């Protein structure tokens, strides 16, 4: 591992929710390594916790500096510029301020009873048709989709369309570049239609507020408006919809920890934090940051203009920060993980995602006694060609009273 030639990345084909086994050796011996993703220029990869936090939080590492560059990436096409995810302050701060108030901890907590009602109705339907059921289609997807549709003001009956568009937005190999381009155009047209509706008939939902910010306050451009709506719609449901079955899968494959959680439901918030640390989310290492000056990192000097990728999955398994890090442990102190990122791009919707995940786990374990795999772990169907690993279908069964 001493060669300076970039290594192909991802390093290997990991299965399901397994983490790349090479990360542990890299953290110990070569925490910053040159890699080459399937597309784009070579990059540095940071694997240690402290280095990852530096890349994510230090303003000397810029996302916007990648504009116009052949950015390292898993997909053949380069993300378009101007998206909030690829901006630096002050532009990033300007756009983030427009939506932050919708996702504060206080406002999210006021939504908890409503989200609980949605979860209960979904479980009622599962109980009505009886065991077994597909946890993904019948619970994990509709819960966050319903919530984000209500917040944004997107018609829930259109979920089938934007579910496909969201998949294309996050796909690596599931769709061709032409298909991704077509689905992106369709999503843009759809969102532009919602904007036109708000201009005709103003609303008090989040999209309505963004239209006012665009038309009356001139706080964002039309392209920024559509791009921000797209990001909120995709990120607002996809991550949680993936993590719910991921979390259930981990719990069902760790029966001792599951028994502990069933015996003490008060551990659910702690379980969500430990699962956010333990479950690797994403097959790559996110959006590259470009050094704006020479920076010493991980024992080497990253030259100005070089891209750096930060592996949050590896950081969350750093043994110097999380003792016995490869163990899923509900007794672990629930603090410090970077599962929601770090720095100015820390996940905007983290309070909402936390609350939804807490509600989901509590409801499933409380209302579906004896929750288990239906037919066995081998019957779980996994996503293919997506940057967010997880079950596409998770058949579950439960005890019938």
Helices and strands as residue ranges (DSSP letters): E 7-8, H 22-29, E 32-36, E 43-46, H 49-57, E 61-62, G 64-66, G 84-86, H 91-100, G 101-103, H 105-129, E 133-134, H 135-135, I 136-140, H 141-152, G 156-158, H 159-170, H 177-200, H 206-215, H 222-252, H 255-263, G 265-267, H 268-278, E 289-291, E 295-297, E 300-302, E 307-310, H 312-315, G 343-345, H 350-367, E 372-373, G 377-379, E 381-382, E 391-393, E 395-397
